[in-house]
Structures are given as C-alpha cells and as structure tokens.
Amino acid sequence: MSAWIDGVLVTLILTNLAVLGSSRLNACIRIIALQGVVLGLLPILVGEGAPTIRMTLLTAATMGLKGAVFPWLLLRALRVAGIRREVEPFIGYNWSVLAGLLSLAASVWLGGRLPMPETARSSLVGPVALFMIFCGLFVIVSRRKAITQILGYIIMENGAYAFGVVLLEEIPVLVELGILMDAFVAVFVMGVAIYHIQREFDHVDVDQLDTLKG
C-alpha cells in the first residue's frame, strides 16, 4: 500500500509544478480540483484492512470540498471577475517552475533530515509537505490576481493536510473535518471579497490596490 501512497505524493508534486507553469486560471483551478481528489484517497490508503467509517467520512469530505466545492466557488468567482489568465506575474512561469524544482530539491534534502515517527507510511511525506507549503507561499507572493493567491493558500493547506493524514492516523475525525471546514470558510470568504473588489475597482490585481494607501 505504501507504493500507492508514494504515487499520490508524486502526483501532488506534479500538480504543483503544473500550477507554477500555467497562466490559465481555469486550468489552475481544475488542477487544484484534481489535487483535492487525489488527497481524498490518502485516508483510505494509510488505513489497514477494510475502510472504516472514519476513513470513509474523511475521504468523502475531502473529495467533496477540495475536489468539488472549492473549485466551484473559485470558478464562479472567476466568471464574476471576468478574467481568464494571470497576466504579467511578478515572476515569470519558466522561472516559477525552476524555483519549484529548486525548492523540491531543498525539500527533499531537508525532509530527509527530519525525525519521522515509526508510524509514517511513506518517507516522501515530509519532503512533499514542505514542497507544497513552499509552492503555496510562492504562488501567493509571485502572482498579481487575488484568485491565484487563493489557490496558493489552498496548496499550503493541502500540504499540511497530507502531512497530517499520513503521519497522524489517530487524530480524531472531528478535528480533521474541522480543518476542512476552516479551509472551506476561508475560500468562501475570499471568493466574496474578490466579488466585491471586482465590483468596486473593476480589477483584482493586488498590486494596483497599493494606490489606495493614500
């Protein structure tokens, strides 16, 4: 089963690199939706034997929120804002992918030196979690569109979620579902904020909001 877990973690790496290299917001949102569906498999893969009610609930909640609800909210915000592409980001896409590859190498180096519990089902979980958190932060600081920065937040949360699910099998299901609901509320609130920003200022470029300082 650990081979399947490793396969999921490698898929997460590839989806993050795809987001870093894509300018089309529709494509980025769908990539994040795929990431959510793949993450939903982890609770079942880390379990032993037949899936329990706890695993089934967590899988359904993860796939439902991360694979369907979050993308739907973001696509709706995208239609309201009337934007399709991330134009002229602070850091270009080729450089972004290169930064992602360098951060992956650094994450593998650092993750290999972190003490891991004996219950860890995969040695990749530490490096992948660190890589996803870096990617999320990088997307937040290197992109102009507010909606892309929401995607960065989701990537960061996905990394923390993957780390917790693989390593902390005994964490109560209510805590795990609480984390998912916190992420849901955050995405919902940010979607509403994007709508109002677009309505008032006719754009969602965060760098242009600096003109409001005065």
C-alpha positions in Angstrom: 0.0 0.0 0.0 2.9 2.3 0.6 3.6 2.3 -3.2 0.1 3.8 -3.7 0.8 6.5 -1.1 4.0 7.3 -2.8 2.1 7.5 -6.1 -0.3 10.0 -4.6 2.5 12.1 -3.2 4.3 12.2 -6.6 1.1 13.3 -8.2 0.9 16.2 -5.7 4.4 17.2 -6.8 3.4 17.2 -10.5 0.2 19.2 -9.9 2.1 21.8 -8.0 4.6 22.2 -10.8 1.7 22.4 -13.3 0.2 25.3 -11.4 3.5 27.1 -11.3 3.9 26.8 -15.0 0.3 27.7 -16.1 -1.1 31.1 -16.8 -4.7 30.0 -17.4 -6.7 30.4 -14.2 -9.4 27.8 -15.3 -6.6 25.2 -15.8 -5.1 26.1 -12.4 -8.4 25.7 -10.6 -9.0 22.3 -12.3 -5.5 21.2 -11.3 -6.2 22.1 -7.7 -9.5 20.1 -8.0 -7.6 17.1 -9.2 -5.2 17.6 -6.3 -8.2 17.5 -3.9 -9.5 14.3 -5.4 -6.1 12.7 -5.1 -5.7 13.9 -1.5 -9.1 12.3 -0.7 -7.6 8.9 -1.4 -5.0 9.2 1.4 -7.2 8.4 4.4 -8.1 5.0 2.8 -4.6 4.3 1.7 -3.0 4.9 5.1 -5.5 2.7 6.8 -5.0 -1.0 7.4 -7.7 -3.5 6.4 -11.2 -2.6 5.3 -12.1 1.2 5.2 -13.6 2.3 8.5 -16.5 4.8 8.9 -13.9 7.4 9.9 -11.9 6.9 6.8 -14.9 6.9 4.6 -16.2 10.2 6.1 -12.9 11.9 5.8 -12.5 10.7 2.2 -15.9 11.9 1.2 -15.4 15.3 2.9 -12.0 15.8 1.4 -13.1 14.9 -2.2 -16.4 16.9 -1.8 -14.8 20.1 -0.5 -11.4 20.1 -2.2 -12.4 18.4 -5.4 -15.8 19.9 -6.0 -17.0 22.8 -3.7 -13.7 24.8 -3.6 -13.3 24.6 -7.4 -16.9 25.5 -8.0 -16.6 28.6 -5.8 -13.4 29.7 -7.5 -14.8 29.1 -11.0 -17.8 31.2 -10.1 -15.6 34.0 -8.7 -13.6 33.8 -12.0 -16.8 34.2 -14.1 -17.9 37.2 -11.9 -14.5 38.8 -12.2 -14.4 38.2 -15.9 -10.7 37.1 -16.1 -9.1 34.1 -17.8 -5.4 34.4 -17.4 -2.8 35.5 -14.9 -1.1 38.3 -16.9 2.4 39.6 -16.2 3.0 37.9 -12.9 5.8 39.3 -10.7 7.9 36.2 -11.5 7.5 34.5 -15.0 6.3 31.0 -15.5 9.6 29.5 -16.6 11.4 31.0 -13.6 8.5 29.8 -11.4 8.9 26.2 -12.5 12.7 26.5 -12.0 12.1 27.9 -8.5 9.7 25.0 -7.9 12.3 22.4 -8.9 14.9 24.0 -6.7 12.5 24.1 -3.8 11.7 20.4 -4.4 15.4 19.6 -4.1 15.7 21.6 -1.0 12.6 20.0 0.5 14.0 16.5 -0.2 17.3 17.4 1.5 15.6 19.0 4.5 12.8 16.4 4.7 15.4 13.6 4.8 16.9 15.1 7.9 13.6 15.5 9.8 13.0 12.9 12.5 9.9 10.8 11.4 7.8 8.6 13.6 7.8 4.9 13.1 4.1 5.0 12.1 5.0 7.1 9.0 3.7 5.2 5.9 6.0 7.0 3.4 9.3 8.6 3.6 8.2 11.1 0.9 5.5 12.8 3.1 7.9 15.2 4.8 9.6 16.5 1.6 6.2 16.7 -0.3 4.5 18.6 2.6 7.4 21.1 2.7 7.4 21.5 -1.1 3.7 22.2 -1.1 3.9 24.8 1.6 6.7 26.5 -0.3 4.7 26.4 -3.6 1.7 27.9 -1.9 3.7 30.7 -0.4 5.5 31.2 -3.8 2.1 31.5 -5.6 0.8 34.0 -3.1 3.8 36.3 -3.4 4.5 35.9 -7.1 1.1 36.4 -8.7 -1.0 39.5 -9.2 -4.5 38.1 -9.3 -6.2 37.7 -6.0 -7.9 34.5 -7.1 -4.5 32.9 -7.9 -3.4 33.8 -4.4 -6.4 31.9 -3.0 -5.0 28.9 -4.9 -1.7 29.4 -3.2 -3.5 29.3 0.2 -5.2 26.0 -0.8 -1.9 24.4 -1.9 -0.4 25.3 1.5 -3.4 23.8 3.3 -3.2 20.7 1.1 0.4 20.2 2.1 -0.4 20.4 5.8 -3.4 18.1 5.3 -1.3 15.5 3.5 1.3 15.6 6.3 -1.3 15.2 9.0 -3.3 12.4 7.3 -0.2 10.2 6.6 1.5 10.7 9.9 -1.3 11.2 12.4 -3.6 8.3 11.9 -5.1 8.6 15.4 -6.2 12.2 15.2 -10.0 12.4 15.9 -12.1 12.7 12.8 -13.9 15.8 14.1 -10.5 17.6 14.2 -9.8 16.6 10.6 -13.2 17.7 9.5 -12.8 20.9 11.4 -9.6 21.7 9.4 -11.5 21.1 6.2 -14.4 23.4 7.3 -11.9 26.1 8.2 -10.4 25.9 4.7 -14.0 26.0 3.3 -14.9 29.1 5.2 -11.6 30.8 4.2 -12.2 30.1 0.5 -15.8 31.2 0.7 -14.9 34.5 2.4 -12.1 35.2 -0.1 -14.4 34.4 -3.0 -16.9 37.0 -1.7 -14.0 39.5 -1.2 -13.0 39.0 -4.8 -16.5 39.7 -6.0 -16.7 43.0 -4.1 -13.2 44.1 -5.2 -14.1 43.5 -8.8 -17.4 45.3 -8.5 -15.8 48.4 -6.8 -12.5 48.7 -8.7 -13.0 46.8 -12.0 -9.9 44.6 -11.4 -8.5 42.0 -9.0 -4.8 42.9 -9.4 -3.4 43.1 -5.9 -0.5 45.3 -6.8 -2.9 48.0 -8.1 -4.6 48.2 -4.7 -1.4 49.9 -3.4 -2.8 53.1 -4.9 -5.5 53.1 -2.2 -2.9 53.8 0.5 -3.5 57.5 0.4 
